[in-house]
Amino acid sequence: MVPLPRLVLAAIAALGLAACSNAPAAPGPELTPPPPRVDAKTQLEYGAPPPRAPRY
């Protein structure tokens, strides 16, 4: 007969493995480049930072 602590540890390991196998995959890295930085001259020319392009 299998000792009770060994049986409990086996059950916990099986539940952990089952939870990891059902987890959704991690999202991939975002491949869009960061928006360009606005320097002081650009802010003086435009009065405000230029509008950002919409992200889809």
C-alpha positions as CSV (number, residue, x, y, z in Angstrom):
1,M,0.0,0.0,0.0
2,V,1.3,3.5,-0.9
3,P,1.9,5.8,2.1
4,L,-0.6,8.7,2.3
5,P,2.0,11.6,2.0
6,R,3.4,10.1,-1.2
7,L,-0.1,9.8,-2.6
8,V,-1.0,13.4,-1.7
9,L,2.2,14.7,-3.3
10,A,1.5,12.7,-6.4
11,A,-2.0,14.2,-6.6
12,I,-0.7,17.7,-6.1
13,A,1.9,17.2,-8.9
14,A,-0.8,15.7,-11.2
15,L,-3.1,18.7,-10.6
16,G,-0.3,21.2,-11.2
17,L,0.6,19.5,-14.5
18,A,-3.0,19.5,-15.6
19,A,-3.4,23.2,-14.7
20,C,-0.3,24.1,-16.7
21,S,-1.3,22.1,-19.7
22,N,-4.7,23.9,-19.9
23,A,-3.3,27.5,-19.4
24,P,-3.6,29.8,-22.4
25,A,-0.4,30.6,-24.3
26,A,1.4,33.9,-23.5
27,P,0.9,36.7,-26.0
28,G,3.7,37.3,-28.4
29,P,5.9,40.4,-28.1
30,E,4.5,43.6,-29.5
31,L,6.3,44.3,-32.8
32,T,5.2,47.8,-33.4
33,P,8.0,50.4,-32.9
34,P,7.5,53.0,-30.2
35,P,6.2,56.5,-31.2
36,P,8.9,59.0,-32.1
37,R,10.1,61.3,-29.4
38,V,9.2,64.9,-29.7
39,D,12.0,67.4,-29.0
40,A,11.7,71.0,-27.9
41,K,12.1,72.4,-31.4
42,T,9.2,70.3,-32.7
43,Q,7.0,71.5,-29.8
44,L,7.9,75.1,-30.6
45,E,7.1,74.7,-34.3
46,Y,3.8,72.9,-33.8
47,G,2.7,74.4,-30.5
48,A,2.0,71.0,-29.1
49,P,3.2,67.5,-29.8
50,P,2.1,66.2,-33.2
51,P,-1.0,63.9,-33.2
52,R,-0.3,60.2,-32.9
53,A,-1.4,57.8,-35.5
54,P,-4.2,55.6,-34.4
55,R,-3.3,52.1,-33.2
56,Y,-5.3,49.3,-34.6
